[in-house]
Amino acid sequence: MTALAPDALDAAYHEALGRLFARTGGAWRLGLERVTALLSALGDPHVAYPVFHVAGTNGKGSTVATLDALLRGAGMRVGRYTSPHLVDFSERVVVNGVPMTHAAITAWLTRWEPLLSDLGATFFEATTAMALSHFAEERVEVAVVEVGLGGRLDATNVVQPLAAGVTQIGFDHMEYLGDSLEAIAGEKAGIYKGSAVAVVGDTSPEIRSVLQKHAETAGAAPVLVTGRDWQVEDIRVHAQGTTFTLHADGQCRRLTTPLVGQFQAHNAAAALAMLRGAGGRWAEVEARAADWLPGVRLAGRFHQAPPWLFDVAHNADGAATVVENLLAVGMPHPLTAVVCVLRDKDWRGIIRAVARAAERIVVTIAPTSPPNRVWDLVEVEQWALAEELPIERIDDFGHALAHARAEAATVLVTGSFHTVGDAMERLQVHPLAR
């Protein structure tokens, strides 16, 4: 393929992404048939390397980031697949911290466009196949793969993992996953496989029981459960991260992750359990966790770039966790929150949570919010005023950011990946910068 000039490459990249994103239209089509056929046509690249597979409502991104940092710390070549992105699509597919290049993305999408169309591949199926193919081409030694939605029917569930872990379960995507935590847990548990390690990371006894039962039914071995096979105690949250005591395999260790929050201790412990359960050289990596935990980075989760603080919390539980972290760390006040939530999310619960920590809340519309999911700011404003919450409505996103910054020592930007990504782009905060 002839090399393109930078401007032409940029245009080709955005044109290719435009065709890819067009595949998001219509109803969500869950299932493994199309992605299996697609990978088969590509030569089944996903069987060329071992995989750690992570699902969950909250905490899966942190667990993936921890696994990535530990494995890279041990000198391995690691592929990391996550979603969604914050600023640039290439953030989703990363090898040893380096995103897939625009040229490589453009070339892959252009080459395989006819096959994608013939199979009717969705956006996420095509992106998953591209990531798994890229990892094989880059000869990774191991990949860490984050589930997109659910687990059982998610496109990533084609992998046969060394270890599969499920983190905290909460209410999200209920139209696809079920209207109870037990039903949602059952869908997430669909990533557990026979003869592979299963890690149960949810701290609720009821949900742990559901996940454990699904893992055992699937024939997973061993099945490692938080509170039974390891314990997390004495969690201390501070501005530099989270320190905790981990009891596992008869050992007691005091560890620190740079990620901030009570649940970051549990997420780190789940990642360590996945390595420990996999045994061999993976358990050797886990044994040196204290050496490599300082390398953990996770964009958009309590992401500090003073005076800005970014968090992609898009459900009430996530927002409550952000507030707990704010109170624990003691961020400078006055604190203003810039909030934009997609209308099909629990925006009332998110605003109520944020109001516990913010003197002012500016509600706005993030430019990249999908048109069919933009929240109604008139409805939001009327509700918040009736609730006597400190709301200001500024429709223009840029003006909202500037207004919030003018009168605050800390500005929290939250509510969705779109909100945080759009803010990072405008403020020139690079998601993958160290």
C-alpha angles and dihedrals in degrees: 000000000000114000113251127222112254095257092047091047091051091051092047091048094053091044091053091047090049090058090045095050089048084071090070092074123111130018120341107264110205120187142097102240098091098041091046091053091046094052091045089056088050092054097261095280092178092074093059095084139023118266138209108205123201131191134169143116096250127016102026092109091052092048091050091049091050094050090047093051095046095048092046090047087058089057098256126142103243133192117205124194118188140154149255110017126225107213109352130027091230090072088078096067114047134164116196091340094310117115120228106269123252088240092054093047092049093047094049095047092046094048096048100035093105091052092046089053094045091053095041089234116189124230093261094044091052092046092048092050090048092051095048091046092049091052091054092048090049090050096231117188092217139359131215110208126192120207114241103207127357110326115241095069099021115125091240091062090087089084122098099217133206085219135003121201132190117200130191118338122218140155112290137126088014092165088067105026106038140269099266133061089239092055092046090048090052091056093047090049088061088091092068110105137192115270092008127109113264119202120195109201104166112114097209111100092217095050092042088057092051093048093045092051091051091048092051092046089052090055095244116167129228103017109201118194129193112241091026108049095024137011131209116207143166097025115192120189118202139159092269095051140279128313121198144160117246121200113193137141091002093304130113119206134175108219137177128207119193089226113101123231145064092262092051087075090056092044092052090047091052090053090050091049090054091054094043092050093050089060128194116059090353091061088049088058090051091052089061096046093125089062096053107029090087087068095064114120129174120181118221098014111108083327109179122208100151128265085015124072118186128197127165094209105154102171134052095256091053092048091049089053091052090053092049089052092048091053093045095049096040101226116201117273149257088063123192123191123211106203134186120164130180110252095240091060128083094268092162091058091047094051092046090053095047091048089067090069108023128080089201134021120202113197117201145146121266110223095231096050107127107259093233092053103044111129122238106251092193090058091044093050094047092048094047094048090050087052089050092238120156096254131163120182118214112165097193110080097210092050090048092055093046093047092049092050094049095068106026140083089202127026117197114201112195150135105091146002087260092056095049095040094050091048093048091051093050093044092043095238107153112220095214097041115121 
